[in-house]
Amino acid sequence: MPSTYAEAYRLADRLETLCEPYRQNAISWLSLCTQTPMDNPRADMLRFLSVLNPIVRETFVLHAGRVLDEAVRYFGVKHGDTSPLRPIDPAGAHQPMIGQPA
């Protein structure tokens, strides 16, 4: 079972992968879910997870992690990379999303 530190940092790191405004939207969503401010996502997430029952914590981390993974998958762009779902061709035109008709 991962430690609370690792779980909190993993969720916070997913937030850092998102570009604005998606990052702030995800922080607002987590703040609503946790009913706590998320001014410092690592510290605030650690504080929130530390007080949860282990089963509740595991469930929250699982579901929040899935939502953040999907957000990163669709909106995450870091260091000039494109989202894996929206490749850019060499001419600079956006390709259709994977699984979408051209």
C-alpha positions in Angstrom: 0.0 0.0 0.0 1.5 3.4 -1.0 2.3 5.8 1.7 0.1 8.9 2.3 3.0 11.1 1.2 3.4 9.3 -2.1 -0.3 9.4 -2.8 -0.6 13.1 -2.0 2.5 14.0 -4.0 1.3 11.9 -7.0 -2.0 13.7 -7.1 -0.3 17.1 -6.7 2.2 16.2 -9.4 -0.6 15.4 -11.8 -1.9 18.9 -11.3 1.5 20.4 -12.2 1.3 18.6 -15.6 -1.8 20.6 -16.5 -1.7 23.9 -18.3 -3.8 26.8 -17.3 -6.7 27.2 -17.1 -7.1 23.4 -16.7 -4.7 23.3 -13.7 -6.7 25.9 -11.8 -10.0 24.1 -12.7 -8.6 20.9 -11.3 -7.5 22.6 -8.1 -10.9 24.2 -7.7 -12.5 20.7 -8.3 -10.2 19.1 -5.7 -11.0 22.0 -3.3 -14.7 21.3 -3.6 -14.2 17.5 -3.2 -12.0 17.9 -0.1 -13.9 20.9 1.3 -10.5 22.5 2.0 -8.6 25.2 0.3 -5.9 24.0 -2.1 -3.4 26.9 -1.9 -0.4 24.5 -1.7 -1.6 21.3 -3.4 1.1 19.0 -2.0 0.7 20.2 1.6 -3.0 20.5 1.5 -3.6 17.2 -0.2 -1.3 15.5 2.4 -3.2 17.1 5.2 -6.5 16.0 3.8 -5.4 12.4 3.1 -3.8 12.1 6.5 -7.1 12.4 8.4 -9.1 10.0 6.2 -9.9 6.4 7.1 -7.5 4.2 5.1 -10.3 2.7 3.0 -11.8 6.1 2.3 -8.3 7.5 1.5 -7.6 4.6 -1.0 -11.0 5.1 -2.7 -10.5 8.9 -2.9 -7.0 8.5 -4.3 -8.2 6.0 -6.9 -11.1 8.1 -8.2 -9.4 11.5 -8.0 -6.3 9.9 -9.7 -8.5 8.6 -12.5 -10.1 12.0 -13.1 -6.7 13.8 -13.0 -5.2 11.1 -15.3 -8.0 11.8 -17.8 -7.5 15.6 -17.5 -3.8 15.1 -18.1 -4.5 12.9 -21.0 -6.8 15.4 -22.7 -5.3 18.7 -21.5 -1.9 18.0 -20.1 0.9 19.8 -22.0 4.3 20.2 -20.5 7.5 21.5 -21.9 6.0 22.1 -25.3 4.7 18.6 -25.8 1.3 18.0 -27.2 -1.4 16.0 -25.6 -1.2 12.3 -26.6 -4.7 12.6 -28.0 -4.0 15.6 -30.2 -0.9 15.0 -32.2 0.3 17.9 -34.4 1.6 17.2 -37.8 4.8 18.7 -39.1 2.9 21.4 -41.0 1.4 22.6 -37.7 -2.2 21.6 -38.4 -4.0 19.8 -35.6 -4.9 16.3 -36.3 -8.3 14.9 -35.2 -8.5 13.4 -31.8 -7.7 9.7 -31.7 -10.9 7.8 -32.2 -12.7 10.7 -33.8 -13.5 10.9 -37.5 -11.2 13.0 -39.6 
